[in-house]
Amino acid sequence: MTHTHKTSLIIAVAIGLIVMASRFHPVAQDLAYHHFADHRTQFGIPHFNDVASNGLFLAFGLMGIRQVTWRISELVFTMDGERQLWLVFFTGAACVGLGSAYYHLDPNNTTLVWDRLPMTIVFMSFFSLIIMERIHPRTGLMLFPILLLAGAGSVFYWDYTEALGQGDLRPYALVQFLPLLLIPLKLWLFPPRYSGLNHLGHTVGWYVLAKLLEYFDATFFRLFHQTVSGHTLKHLAAAMAVYSMLNYVRNRKAID
């Protein structure tokens, strides 16, 4: 299969998934989503575990910013604009820690905007980096601002429709899950530019685990005798996905 055919397949799959999502009825935010299993207050901080567990996002994000800003001589970048996208990715990860902590202090639809907005920065910069590495450097760089606007727009669109009483999460769901479905396909179809594929695999694996932990929030809370919930563990697993990306960027080598 030629590079053009592979690219066409990726585009076709993306369009197919977007069309499929558009055929579903609008999905409003279930208010039960805000009722997390562990709502204990500690040290005067409500929902302490869910708030504090975001510290890893902030820590790994700042570590990544330091790596691509101050220790650039230790890293390998072969494409124009690549370092800047990595900086956006790690900045977004640090902001996830702040935004998610803010949300969990008082979980509701209004604060949820500031949880989801930085996540779209992470999703879209990661997606753009994979496009740069696997499909074409210029394509990934050109698509990045468009994808970033689409990501942020999906959150503001959801918030706007919720205010109208007709919430629609479909665009945000695409922003979150479309990259998760397309990235493994890109990794399979296109040859790598760098070594370290195992780190990218770890990133995807940690994120899938995070979604499972989120879904079984109360189940894990009962399983661990109400010491730690699935949602708290979800934050730790998702932060490990960021750490895997940090390991990738600082350990990879260019493949000739």
Phi, psi and omega in degrees: 000129182285166178301320179296317179295320178296316179297319178298323178296316178300314180297318181296317179296317180298313180297318179300317180292322178295316178298318180299316180295324182292340181277348175281154174290152177307141183245115178279159177289122176290121183294341176293342179302328184281354183265085184279156186295320184257101180244027181289147176259129176225141181056029180078006182254117178293147180053046192305312184297320180290331177284308187293328183293349176283352180300330180293324176301312181297316182296311182290327176296315179294323176298319178294318178300315179299319183297313186273354180256313188253344182239038186297331182294341180273352187253164180244117174234128183243000185232143177298133177083354184295313181300321180296322178292323176296322178296318177297318180302309183287329174296317176300319180297318177297320179292330175300317179301318180288314183294318180291321177298317178300316180299315186287345172296325180209080186294118174199173184298326181292312180288336180296332176304317185280349170278315187280329184301309178294334177296326179293330176296316179295311182301311187286326177289321176298313180300316180295321178297320179293322176298316179300313186287322191256330184254295178196131183303313183293323179298313179299319181292320180290324182283339187305307181297327178293314179295322180296317178295322178296319179296309179296320180298326180295326179287314181292326176296314178301314182298319180295315181292328175295321179297332178276355182083013180225060185303141181224106182269359187302313179298319179294322178299321177296317180300324183279318190258336179298313176300322181298328179276324185277329184298313177300326178294319177295318180296329181281320188277325189250143180291151181283150173268334182231159169283172176099026180302329181300325179293322177292322175298320177297321180301310180296317181298315178298321182290320176299317177299320179300318180294323178293318178297322178297317183294322182257042182308302184291327180299315179290329178297318176290319182300322181263026174054043175060034174261324180211140184260166176298325183289322175298315178295328177300318178299318181294319180293317180294324177294325177295330174297320176295319179297324177297322177293324176297316177297323180297310186290332183264352181244349185287160175230147177291138178263122182287000000 
